[in-house]
């Protein structure tokens, strides 16, 4: 008997749930890497322990996903002499802007567009 492929063992862990979970996490990772352009990682850990009797082996598996970090949110603000942050530049003069009420006028018939 030759060496069995590792995928046979992976399919047996958790009655097939381990390999399905690893496949789902890999798909999730590929999507996140494609969207962000940054690298990520998936770690599959398999532990093998000898059972207390009968020569059996206890195999456990764990899937760990490390997605690319999300970009942080940002805002540009200005520092005041007191050490506060404000949205408007404290060194720039403020303009007294006022909203203009919109007038709805009808165009003469020769200026109307189709």
C-alpha positions in Angstrom: 0.0 0.0 0.0 1.4 3.4 -1.0 1.1 6.7 0.8 -2.5 8.0 0.8 -3.0 11.6 -0.4 -3.5 14.1 2.5 -6.8 15.2 1.0 -8.2 11.8 2.0 -7.4 12.5 5.6 -8.7 16.1 5.4 -12.0 14.8 4.1 -12.3 12.6 7.2 -11.8 15.3 9.7 -15.1 16.3 11.2 -17.0 14.1 8.7 -16.0 16.4 5.8 -16.8 19.7 7.6 -13.1 20.6 7.9 -12.3 20.5 4.2 -15.6 22.3 3.4 -14.8 25.0 5.9 -11.2 25.3 4.5 -12.6 25.7 1.0 -15.1 28.4 2.1 -12.4 30.3 3.9 -10.1 30.1 0.9 -12.8 31.5 -1.3 -13.4 34.3 1.2 -9.7 35.0 1.2 -9.4 35.2 -2.5 -12.3 37.6 -2.7 -10.8 39.9 0.0 -7.4 39.8 -1.7 -8.9 40.6 -5.1 -10.9 43.5 -3.7 -8.1 45.0 -1.6 -5.0 44.2 -3.7 -3.3 43.2 -0.4 -2.2 39.8 0.6 -3.9 37.6 3.1 -3.3 34.1 4.6 -5.1 30.9 5.4 -3.5 28.5 7.9 -4.6 24.9 8.2 -3.4 23.2 11.4 -3.6 19.4 11.7 -2.8 17.7 15.0 -2.2 14.0 15.3 -2.4 12.4 18.7 -2.2 8.7 19.6 -5.4 7.4 21.3 -5.0 5.8 24.7 -5.8 2.3 23.4 -6.2 0.2 20.4 -3.5 1.9 18.2 -6.0 4.5 16.9 -5.0 8.1 16.1 -7.0 11.2 17.0 -6.8 13.8 14.2 -8.0 17.3 14.7 -8.0 20.2 12.2 -8.3 24.0 12.5 -8.7 26.7 9.9 -7.4 30.2 10.6 -8.1 33.0 8.1 -6.2 36.3 8.1 -7.8 38.7 5.7 -6.1 41.8 4.4 -6.5 44.7 6.7 -9.2 47.1 5.8 -8.2 50.7 4.9 -8.7 53.1 7.8 -11.2 55.9 7.5 -9.8 59.4 7.4 -10.7 63.1 7.7 -8.6 66.2 7.1 -8.8 68.5 10.1 -6.9 71.5 11.4 -5.3 72.0 14.8 -6.2 75.1 16.9 -3.8 76.8 19.3 -5.7 75.1 22.1 -4.9 71.7 20.7 -8.4 70.9 19.3 -9.2 69.6 15.9 -11.7 71.5 13.7 -12.9 71.0 10.2 -12.4 74.7 9.1 -8.9 76.2 8.9 -8.6 78.6 11.9 -6.0 80.6 10.0 -8.3 81.3 7.0 -10.9 84.1 6.9 -14.5 82.9 6.9 -16.7 84.0 4.1 -20.3 85.1 4.8 -21.9 83.0 2.2 -25.7 83.0 1.8 -28.0 80.8 -0.1 -29.8 82.3 -3.1 -33.4 81.4 -3.5 -34.0 79.8 -6.9 -36.5 81.6 -9.1 -38.5 79.5 -11.4 -39.1 81.4 -14.6 -40.6 80.1 -17.8 -38.6 80.5 -20.9 -40.1 82.3 -23.9 -41.4 79.8 -26.5 -38.6 80.5 -28.9 -35.9 79.6 -26.3 -37.5 76.3 -25.1 -35.6 73.2 -25.9 -37.1 70.0 -27.2 
